[in-house]
Amino acid sequence: MNNLYPFLSGLMAGMILFQAALNAPTIFKVFSEEQAGPFLRVIFPKLFLNVAILSIVGLLIAMIDDRLSLQFLFFSALLMMSIAYFLVPATNKARDEGRDKSFKYLHLISVILTLFTLTVCLVILVVN
């Protein structure tokens, strides 16, 4: 089961890096903001949800293996991605209502949570 930890954390990190470093910037270069926005509103919640689900899998495996440090790390990733997922409706609402300050704040929180999750994934690769 030890091979599953780097696989899961690598998959999670890859998904985050692909979305943040390649997908989102490319979408904004190819499409207008009016076209890119609705697309990203669909993609990011799926990213958060999928990384959260992979975190649950890692957490369960770490519990079976009795690996407390990995349990903590996968739980941390699960918690951060869950928060980011549940922030999406409030972030979208702030954008729709033109509350730019609220939108920027909520968006910043989701970016920070995603970067922390990426860091956790990289720590899992080292700890394992």
JONOR-V858908 format. One record per residue. RES is the residue in three letters. PSI is psi in whole degrees, -180 to 180 (none if undefined). Layout:
# JONOR-V858908
res->[RES | RES]
psi->[PSI | PSI]
This chain:
# JONOR-V858908
res->[MET | ASN | ASN | LEU | TYR | PRO | PHE | LEU | SER | GLY | LEU | MET | ALA | GLY | MET | ILE | LEU | PHE | GLN | ALA | ALA | LEU | ASN | ALA | PRO | THR | ILE | PHE | LYS | VAL | PHE | SER | GLU | GLU | GLN | ALA | GLY | PRO | PHE | LEU | ARG | VAL | ILE | PHE | PRO | LYS | LEU | PHE | LEU | ASN | VAL | ALA | ILE | LEU | SER | ILE | VAL | GLY | LEU | LEU | ILE | ALA | MET | ILE | ASP | ASP | ARG | LEU | SER | LEU | GLN | PHE | LEU | PHE | PHE | SER | ALA | LEU | LEU | MET | MET | SER | ILE | ALA | TYR | PHE | LEU | VAL | PRO | ALA | THR | ASN | LYS | ALA | ARG | ASP | GLU | GLY | ARG | ASP | LYS | SER | PHE | LYS | TYR | LEU | HIS | LEU | ILE | SER | VAL | ILE | LEU | THR | LEU | PHE | THR | LEU | THR | VAL | CYS | LEU | VAL | ILE | LEU | VAL | VAL | ASN]
psi->[-16 | -27 | -19 | -31 | -51 | -32 | -50 | -47 | -35 | -40 | -45 | -47 | -42 | -41 | -44 | -48 | -42 | -47 | -48 | -38 | -26 | -54 | -59 | -49 | -38 | -41 | -42 | -23 | -32 | -39 | 158 | 166 | -34 | -33 | -39 | -39 | -55 | -36 | -47 | -28 | -24 | -39 | -47 | -43 | -35 | -39 | -51 | -43 | -44 | -40 | -37 | -42 | -44 | -34 | -39 | -44 | -48 | -41 | -46 | -43 | -42 | -33 | -42 | -40 | -6 | 48 | 91 | -43 | -41 | -33 | -46 | -45 | -47 | -36 | -40 | -45 | -43 | -46 | -47 | -41 | -32 | -43 | -46 | -41 | -44 | -12 | -19 | -50 | -40 | -38 | -46 | -41 | -42 | -41 | -46 | -35 | 2 | 19 | 80 | -40 | -45 | -42 | -49 | -40 | -49 | -40 | -43 | -42 | -45 | -36 | -45 | -44 | -39 | -42 | -39 | -39 | -42 | -43 | -43 | -43 | -42 | -36 | -40 | -40 | -36 | -43 | -37 | none]
